[in-house]
Amino acid sequence: MAKVIHVHLLHKIDGTKQKDWYFSSISAVYTVLTADQVGATKNYLLHAGLSGNGTICTKKAIIKQSTLISGGSKGMVRTI
């Protein structure tokens, strides 16, 4: 299963209405958002214990790591 990083900004960024952002990794967060916008540095999040569906709250955002559930053929029965 893949992980997903959900960043919920407590305040909107100028020029956008989006407050919820979804990323495939902590590193990907910082390709779009800055440490100032998130309220934490990349290094801090990498060592803060997000694994295992953890949550980090800063003054500017709530950052959660979860498991991405996707559909597939597992368990499906195919008849031909």
C-alpha positions in Angstrom: 0.0 0.0 0.0 1.2 3.5 -0.8 1.4 6.3 1.7 -0.2 9.7 1.3 0.8 12.9 3.1 -2.1 15.2 3.8 -1.3 18.8 4.6 -4.2 20.9 5.9 -3.2 24.6 6.0 -4.9 26.6 8.7 -4.6 29.7 6.6 -5.0 30.0 2.9 -2.0 30.9 0.7 -2.3 34.2 -1.1 -3.6 33.6 -4.6 -5.3 30.2 -3.9 -8.4 29.0 -2.1 -6.9 25.5 -1.6 -6.3 24.6 2.1 -5.9 20.8 1.6 -2.9 19.3 -0.2 -2.1 15.7 -0.8 1.5 14.4 -1.6 3.2 11.1 -2.1 6.1 11.9 0.2 7.4 14.5 2.7 9.9 15.6 0.1 7.1 16.2 -2.4 5.5 18.6 0.1 8.4 21.0 -0.2 8.3 21.1 -4.0 5.0 23.0 -3.7 4.9 24.5 -0.2 7.6 26.3 1.8 8.7 25.5 5.3 7.2 28.8 6.3 3.8 27.9 4.9 3.8 24.5 6.6 5.3 25.7 9.8 8.0 23.0 9.9 11.1 22.1 7.9 11.5 19.0 5.8 14.1 17.6 8.2 11.7 18.1 11.1 8.9 16.2 9.4 11.2 13.4 8.3 12.1 12.8 12.0 8.9 13.7 13.7 7.2 10.3 13.7 4.6 10.6 10.9 5.1 6.9 10.0 2.3 4.6 11.3 -0.4 7.1 10.4 1.0 9.8 12.6 -0.1 13.4 12.8 1.9 16.6 13.4 0.3 19.9 14.3 2.1 23.2 13.8 0.8 26.8 14.1 0.2 26.8 10.4 -0.8 23.3 9.3 -1.9 19.8 10.3 0.2 17.2 8.6 -1.0 13.6 8.5 0.4 10.4 6.9 -2.1 7.8 5.9 -2.3 4.7 3.8 -3.7 5.2 0.3 -6.3 2.5 -0.5 -6.8 1.8 -4.2 -9.1 -0.5 -6.0 -7.8 -3.5 -7.9 -8.5 -7.0 -8.9 -7.5 -8.6 -5.6 -10.2 -10.8 -4.5 -12.3 -10.5 -7.6 -13.5 -13.6 -9.3 -13.3 -13.7 -13.1 -15.3 -16.1 -15.2 -14.5 -16.8 -18.8 
